[in-house]
Amino acid sequence: MKTAFVLAGGGSFAAIQAGMRRELLAHGVYPDLVVGSSVGALNGAYLASDQTTSGVSRLERSAPEPAPEPGALRPHIDEESSQSLRP
């Protein structure tokens, strides 16, 4: 039987795919085929090139932080600062 890893696109999947790979390696599961789209293709190429736990660790360190939810980063301006902004 052949094992394929099919990795989806979407920035939030980058870290999830690295964690998935770490667990599969820990259980002795190695792919015969790796395919993906967008970030999944990038992760797939990286994982196919270095199928070791140290390779997964390097991938995890290189993954960007997920973007915050829309509206989560609103500037806070206290009353004193807002006074200096007024004409």
C-alpha positions as CSV (number, residue, x, y, z in Angstrom):
1,M,0.0,0.0,0.0
2,K,1.2,3.5,-0.8
3,T,1.0,6.5,1.5
4,A,0.3,10.0,0.1
5,F,0.4,13.3,2.0
6,V,-2.0,15.8,0.4
7,L,-1.3,19.3,1.8
8,A,-3.9,22.1,1.4
9,G,-3.2,25.7,0.7
10,G,-3.9,28.6,3.2
11,G,-1.5,30.3,5.5
12,S,-3.0,28.9,8.7
13,F,-2.2,25.4,7.5
14,A,1.6,26.0,7.5
15,A,2.1,25.2,11.2
16,I,-0.6,22.5,11.3
17,Q,1.1,20.6,8.5
18,A,4.5,20.7,10.3
19,G,2.9,19.4,13.5
20,M,1.1,16.7,11.5
21,R,4.4,15.6,10.0
22,R,6.1,15.5,13.4
23,E,3.4,13.1,14.7
24,L,3.4,10.9,11.6
25,L,7.2,10.6,11.8
26,A,7.0,9.7,15.5
27,H,4.7,6.8,14.5
28,G,6.9,5.7,11.6
29,V,4.6,6.9,8.8
30,Y,6.6,8.1,5.8
31,P,5.0,9.3,2.5
32,D,5.6,7.6,-0.9
33,L,4.1,10.7,-2.5
34,V,3.7,14.3,-1.4
35,V,1.4,16.8,-3.2
36,G,0.0,20.2,-2.2
37,S,-1.2,23.6,-3.3
38,S,0.0,27.0,-2.3
39,V,1.6,26.8,1.2
40,G,0.9,23.1,1.1
41,A,3.1,22.7,-2.0
42,L,5.9,24.7,-0.2
43,N,5.6,22.6,2.9
44,G,5.4,19.4,0.8
45,A,8.6,20.2,-1.1
46,Y,10.4,21.0,2.2
47,L,9.1,17.9,4.0
48,A,10.0,15.6,1.0
49,S,13.5,17.0,0.9
50,D,14.2,16.3,4.6
51,Q,12.2,13.5,6.2
52,T,13.7,13.7,9.6
53,T,12.6,15.2,12.9
54,S,15.3,17.9,12.6
55,G,13.9,18.8,9.2
56,V,10.4,19.2,10.7
57,S,11.9,21.4,13.5
58,R,13.6,23.7,10.9
59,L,10.2,23.9,9.1
60,E,8.4,24.8,12.3
61,R,10.9,27.5,13.1
62,S,10.5,29.1,9.7
63,A,6.7,29.2,9.7
64,P,5.3,32.7,10.1
65,E,3.0,33.6,12.9
66,P,-0.6,33.5,11.9
67,A,-2.2,36.8,11.0
68,P,-4.4,38.3,13.8
69,E,-8.2,38.4,13.4
70,P,-9.5,41.4,11.5
71,G,-9.9,44.3,14.0
72,A,-7.7,42.7,16.6
73,L,-4.9,45.3,16.2
74,R,-6.6,48.5,17.0
75,P,-4.4,51.4,18.2
76,H,-4.9,52.4,21.8
77,I,-4.7,56.2,22.4
78,D,-5.0,57.3,25.9
79,E,-6.6,60.6,26.8
80,E,-3.3,62.5,27.3
81,S,-2.1,61.4,23.9
82,S,-5.3,62.3,22.2
83,Q,-5.1,65.8,23.6
84,S,-1.8,66.3,21.8
85,L,-3.3,65.1,18.5
86,R,-6.1,67.8,18.6
87,P,-5.4,71.0,16.6
